[in-house]
Amino acid sequence: MGVEVVVEGLSKSFGRQSIWRDVTLTLPAGEVTALLGPSGTGKSVFLKCLIGLLKPQHGRVVINGVDLCHCSERELYEIRKLFGVLFQDGALFGSMNLFDNVAFPLREHTKKSEAEIKRIVLDKLELTGLQGAEKKLPGEISGGMRKRAGLARALVLDPEIILCDEPDSGLDPVRTAYLSQLLIDLNAQIDATILIVTHNINLARTVPDNLGMLFRKELVMFGPREVLLTSDEPVVEQFLNGRRLGPIGMSEEKDAAQMALEQAHVEAGHADGSSFEDVRGVVPQIEPTPGMPVRDAVRRRRNRVLAMLHTLPESAQHGVLASLNREEPGRYDDYARQVAAERVAARGSHPPSSHPTPPAPQTRPAPRPHPSQAPDSPSGQAGRLGPPLPQRTRPSTQDTRRPEGRP
């Protein structure tokens, strides 16, 4: 299974130019997470900080108890063996065929025999749908095949963490759909922790278990996919709907005057090509291809999200519950009572007021994919997934912790 990646108070700048500050989140072990944000918000820089290629000014990145920002070169070298990275352009060597490109990490970092290397390389090429193409050069194949070759190379050392930097970049919608399915199938087979940086809204809505968004040099929101997909936070709403009208500008955040001017143009009937259809809402997540194993991450995530359900905004709660099968709402009732009882046993006869007993929904509520009003989420620390989910008007960067007594 993949490993958990804990990011605490991470800040990065180049000289006086701040890229982002105080980013706090946790990538749950074995789950798929997507990081969104406008161009230029430092998403690729964030990936490089995670793997230790760039040093942040402040904060920690903790993997297996080792802080990558303050560890020795030897420790960093060992931790990097846990990673596989798919770069935007595939980063293939143009003078090598696909076999040698994929074999390169094995020849550089292991002492395996050529027979063993051949077995592993052919296995990874088959896993990514490239069987029979091992003798082709990168210049002889399509962009989609180069992406898959880069992914095959990222997998040869059996990583527990896979970082994908805009894997859909340069791909048409059909190839992006195939790539999305491939990422889910990989997670089902190897149970790795996967972080995807992307601008592709359809990929973001259908692939990850968790979603985050960078904007204004900070982490605007992070949590289970249902939270962002039902959020009425203006930045998230604008980005998910792909609209020009909103706080995100061409190069930076718009001021109030610019936003008012654009709104006036819209009200005057000016057509700018934006769609006013609200595509927010929880859509079905891609499942593994028939014949593939069931994703263990789905079960682990479901238990974790049900345990923190009472801390989520109401619209996200409805999105979670609407995705359950008939037996699971009742199972949540039992789980909530178990968590509450264990908290009482751990702390004494009086449970603390800051940890209210989760509500026990008796019926399966209808989904609310397009909420126009969502009450502020209740406070509380639950499910160490990153910052608690934001109120409607202001993002939060506070960290969360696991519910005590959680099995």
C-alpha positions in Angstrom: 0.0 0.0 0.0 1.1 3.6 -0.6 2.3 5.8 2.2 0.8 8.9 3.8 2.4 12.2 2.9 2.0 15.0 5.5 2.6 18.6 4.6 2.6 21.1 7.4 2.9 24.9 7.0 4.8 24.7 3.7 5.9 28.1 2.2 8.0 28.7 -0.9 9.3 31.8 -2.6 11.9 32.7 -5.2 13.7 35.8 -3.9 11.0 38.3 -2.9 8.4 36.5 -5.0 6.1 34.4 -2.8 4.7 31.3 -4.6 2.5 30.0 -1.9 2.5 30.1 1.9 1.4 28.0 4.8 0.1 25.0 2.8 -1.1 22.3 5.1 -2.6 19.0 3.9 -2.3 15.3 4.1 -2.3 12.9 1.1 -4.0 9.7 2.6 -2.1 6.5 2.0 -3.2 4.7 -1.1 -5.7 7.3 -2.3 -5.8 9.5 -5.4 -5.7 13.2 -4.9 -5.9 16.0 -7.5 -4.6 19.5 -7.0 -6.2 22.3 -9.1 -5.5 25.9 -9.6 -5.0 28.5 -12.3 -1.8 28.6 -14.3 1.1 30.2 -12.4 -0.1 29.3 -8.9 2.9 27.0 -8.2 1.4 23.5 -8.5 4.5 22.1 -10.2 6.7 23.8 -7.7 4.6 22.1 -5.0 5.4 18.7 -6.6 9.1 19.5 -6.7 9.0 20.4 -3.0 7.3 17.1 -2.1 10.1 15.1 -3.7 12.9 17.3 -2.4 14.0 18.9 -5.7 13.3 22.3 -4.2 13.7 23.5 -0.6 10.8 25.4 0.9 11.5 28.4 3.1 9.3 27.1 5.9 7.3 24.0 6.8 7.7 20.2 6.7 7.1 17.3 4.4 6.9 14.2 6.4 7.0 10.7 4.9 7.6 7.6 7.0 8.6 9.8 9.9 11.3 11.6 7.9 11.1 15.3 7.2 12.3 15.8 3.7 13.0 19.5 4.3 15.4 18.9 7.2 17.0 15.5 6.6 20.4 14.2 5.5 21.2 13.6 1.8 21.3 9.9 2.5 17.8 9.9 4.1 16.5 12.0 1.1 18.0 9.5 -1.3 16.2 6.6 0.4 12.9 8.4 0.6 13.1 9.3 -3.1 13.0 5.6 -3.9 9.4 5.7 -2.8 8.5 8.1 -5.6 7.6 7.7 -9.2 7.2 10.9 -11.2 5.3 11.5 -14.5 6.5 14.8 -15.9 4.4 17.1 -18.2 6.2 16.1 -21.4 7.1 12.6 -20.4 10.8 13.6 -20.1 11.9 10.7 -22.3 15.4 10.5 -23.7 15.0 11.1 -27.5 18.0 8.9 -28.4 16.7 5.9 -26.6 13.9 3.6 -27.6 11.0 3.0 -25.2 12.5 -0.1 -23.7 15.8 1.6 -22.8 13.9 4.7 -21.5 11.8 2.6 -19.1 14.8 0.5 -18.1 16.9 3.5 -17.3 16.0 3.8 -13.6 16.6 0.0 -13.1 20.0 0.2 -14.6 21.0 3.3 -12.7 19.6 2.4 -9.2 19.5 -1.4 -9.0 21.9 -4.3 -9.6 19.3 -6.4 -11.3 20.3 -8.7 -14.2 19.4 -7.8 -17.8 17.0 -10.7 -17.8 15.2 -9.4 -14.7 15.2 -5.8 -16.1 13.6 -7.1 -19.4 10.9 -8.9 -17.4 10.0 -5.8 -15.4 10.2 -3.4 -18.3 7.9 -5.5 -20.5 5.5 -5.9 -17.6 5.3 -2.1 -17.1 4.9 -1.5 -20.9 2.0 -4.0 -20.9 0.5 -2.4 -17.9 0.4 0.9 -19.7 -0.8 -0.5 -23.0 2.5 -0.2 -24.8 3.3 -3.8 -25.5 4.9 -4.2 -28.9 6.2 -0.6 -29.0 9.4 -1.1 -27.0 11.7 -0.6 -30.0 10.1 2.7 -31.1 11.8 6.1 -30.4 9.9 8.8 -28.6 9.8 10.8 -31.8 8.0 8.0 -33.6 5.0 7.8 -31.3 2.1 10.0 -30.4 1.9 12.4 -27.4 -0.4 10.0 -25.6 2.0 7.1 -26.0 4.8 9.3 -24.7 2.8 10.0 -21.6 2.2 6.3 -21.1 5.9 5.6 -21.6 6.7 8.2 -19.0 4.2 6.6 -16.7 5.7 3.1 -17.3 9.2 4.5 -16.4 7.7 6.0 -13.2 6.5 2.6 -12.2 9.5 0.4 -12.8 10.9 0.8 -9.2 7.4 -0.1 -7.8 6.9 3.3 -6.1 4.5 3.8 -3.2 3.9 7.5 -4.2 3.2 8.6 -7.8 3.3 12.3 -8.7 1.6 13.2 -12.1 2.3 16.7 -13.3 -0.5 17.6 -15.7 -0.7 14.1 -17.3 -3.4 15.3 -19.6 -1.4 18.2 -21.0 -1.4 18.1 -24.8 -3.9 15.2 -25.0 -7.3 15.2 -26.7 -10.4 14.5 -24.7 -10.5 10.8 -25.8 -6.9 10.1 -24.8 -7.4 12.0 -21.6 -10.3 9.6 -20.8 -8.1 6.6 -21.5 -5.4 8.1 -19.2 -8.0 8.7 -16.5 -9.0 5.1 -16.6 -5.4 4.0 -16.6 -4.7 5.9 -13.4 -7.7 4.3 -11.6 -6.6 0.9 -12.9 -3.1 1.4 -11.6 -4.4 2.4 -8.2 -6.5 -0.7 -8.1 -3.6 -2.9 -8.9 -0.7 -1.4 -6.8 -2.6 0.7 -4.2 -0.2 3.6 -4.5 -0.7 7.1 -3.2 -1.2 9.3 -6.3 -1.2 13.1 -6.6 -2.3 14.6 -9.9 -1.8 18.2 -10.8 -4.3 19.1 -13.5 -6.4 21.8 -15.2 -8.8 19.2 -16.6 -12.1 19.6 -14.9 -13.6 16.3 -16.1 -10.6 14.4 -14.8 -10.8 16.3 -11.5 -14.5 15.5 -11.1 -14.2 11.8 -11.9 -10.8 10.4 -10.9 -9.6 11.6 -7.5 -10.8 10.6 -4.0 -9.7 14.1 -2.7 -9.4 17.5 -4.2 -7.5 20.7 -3.4 -7.1 24.1 -5.0 -4.3 26.6 -4.9 -5.1 30.3 -5.5 -4.0 33.7 -4.0 -0.7 32.1 -3.0 -2.5 29.7 -0.5 -4.4 26.5 -0.4 -8.0 27.7 -0.8 -9.7 24.4 -0.1 -8.8 20.8 0.5 -10.8 17.7 1.4 -12.9 14.8 0.1 -14.0 15.3 -3.5 -17.6 15.9 -2.5 -16.6 19.1 -0.7 -15.1 20.9 -3.7 -17.6 19.5 -6.1 -20.5 21.0 -4.2 -18.8 24.2 -2.9 -20.2 27.6 -3.5 -16.8 29.3 -2.7 -16.5 31.8 -5.6 -13.0 30.8 -6.7 -13.9 27.1 -6.8 -17.2 27.7 -8.5 -15.6 29.8 -11.2 -12.8 27.3 -11.8 -15.0 24.2 -11.9 -17.4 25.9 -14.3 -14.7 27.4 -16.5 -16.2 30.9 -16.5 -14.5 34.2 -17.1 -16.9 35.9 -14.7 -15.5 35.6 -11.2 -12.5 36.4 -9.0 -9.9 34.6 -11.1 -8.3 37.0 -13.7 -6.0 36.5 -16.6 -2.8 36.9 -14.6 -4.0 37.5 -11.0 -7.0 38.1 -8.8 -9.4 40.7 -10.1 -10.3 43.7 -8.0 -13.9 44.7 -7.2 -14.1 47.3 -9.9 -13.1 44.8 -12.6 -15.6 42.2 -11.4 -18.4 44.8 -11.2 -17.6 45.9 -14.8 -17.7 42.3 -16.1 -21.0 41.7 -14.3 -22.5 44.8 -15.9 -21.4 43.6 -19.3 -23.2 40.3 -18.7 -26.3 42.0 -17.5 -26.3 44.1 -20.6 -26.4 41.0 -22.7 -22.7 40.8 -23.8 -21.8 37.2 -24.8 -18.3 36.2 -23.9 -18.5 32.5 -24.7 -18.9 31.5 -21.0 -21.4 28.8 -20.2 -23.8 29.6 -17.4 -24.7 26.0 -16.8 -23.6 25.1 -13.3 -21.7 21.8 -13.6 -21.0 21.5 -9.9 -22.3 18.4 -8.1 -21.0 14.9 -7.2 -20.7 12.7 -10.3 -19.9 9.0 -10.2 -16.2 8.3 -9.8 -14.4 6.2 -12.4 -14.3 2.5 -11.4 -11.6 0.0 -12.3 -11.9 -1.7 -15.6 -14.0 -4.9 -15.3 -11.7 -7.8 -14.3 -9.4 -5.5 -12.3 -9.3 -5.7 -8.5 -11.6 -3.6 -6.4 -9.8 -0.4 -5.1 -8.9 -0.9 -1.4 -8.7 2.9 -1.3 -12.4 3.2 -1.7 -13.2 1.2 1.4 -10.6 3.0 3.5 -11.7 6.4 2.3 -15.4 5.6 2.9 -14.7 4.7 6.5 -12.6 7.9 7.1 -15.1 10.2 5.4 -18.1 8.7 7.3 -16.2 9.3 10.5 -15.8 13.0 9.7 -19.1 13.4 8.0 -20.6 15.6 10.7 -17.8 18.2 10.1 -18.5 18.6 6.4 -20.8 21.2 4.8 -24.4 20.1 4.5 -24.2 19.9 0.7 -21.1 17.7 0.9 -22.8 15.4 3.5 -25.7 14.9 1.1 -23.2 14.2 -1.7 -21.4 11.5 0.4 -24.6 9.9 1.6 -26.2 9.8 -1.8 -23.2 7.8 -3.1 -23.7 5.0 -0.5 -25.6 1.8 -1.2 -28.7 0.9 0.8 -26.8 -0.8 3.6 -24.2 1.8 4.2 -26.3 4.7 5.8 -27.2 2.2 8.5 -23.6 1.2 8.8 -22.8 4.9 9.3 -25.2 5.0 12.3 -23.4 2.1 13.9 -20.0 3.6 13.1 -21.0 7.0 14.6 -22.2 5.4 17.8 -19.0 3.4 18.0 -16.8 6.5 17.6 -18.8 8.4 20.2 -18.6 5.5 22.7 -14.9 5.2 22.3 -14.4 8.9 22.8 -16.3 8.7 26.0 -14.3 5.7 27.2 -11.0 7.4 26.3 -11.8 10.8 28.0 -14.0 9.8 30.9 -17.7 9.9 31.4 -18.3 13.3 29.8 -17.4 13.8 26.1 -15.9 17.1 25.2 -18.2 19.7 23.7 -15.7 20.3 20.9 -16.3 16.8 19.5 -20.1 16.5 19.1 -21.5 13.0 18.5 -22.1 12.7 14.7 -25.7 12.8 13.6 -27.2 9.5 12.7 -29.2 10.1 9.4 -32.1 7.6 9.3 -32.9 8.0 5.7 -30.9 8.4 2.6 -31.2 12.1 1.6 -31.5 13.0 -2.1 -28.3 14.5 -3.6 -28.0 18.2 -3.8 -25.5 18.8 -6.7 -26.3 22.5 -7.1 -26.8 24.0 -3.7 -27.6 27.7 -3.8 -27.4 28.0 0.0 -25.0 26.0 2.2 -24.8 26.7 6.0 -21.5 27.1 7.6 -19.9 23.8 8.4 -19.7 23.0 12.1 -16.3 23.3 13.8 -14.4 20.2 14.8 -11.2 18.3 14.2 -11.8 15.1 12.3 -10.1 12.8 9.7 -6.6 14.0 9.3 -6.9 15.0 5.7 -5.7 18.6 5.8 -7.3 21.9 6.6 -10.8 21.7 7.8 -13.3 22.5 5.1 -13.9 26.2 4.7 -16.8 28.3 5.6 -18.7 29.7 2.6 -16.9 33.1 2.5 -13.4 32.5 3.7 -10.9 29.7 3.1 -9.3 27.9 6.0 -5.7 26.7 6.4 -6.1 25.1 9.7 -5.0 21.5 10.0 -7.2 18.6 11.1 -6.5 15.5 13.1 -7.8 12.0 13.2 -10.8 11.4 15.4 -9.7 9.8 18.6 -10.6 6.2 19.1 -10.8 5.6 15.4 -10.2 1.9 14.6 
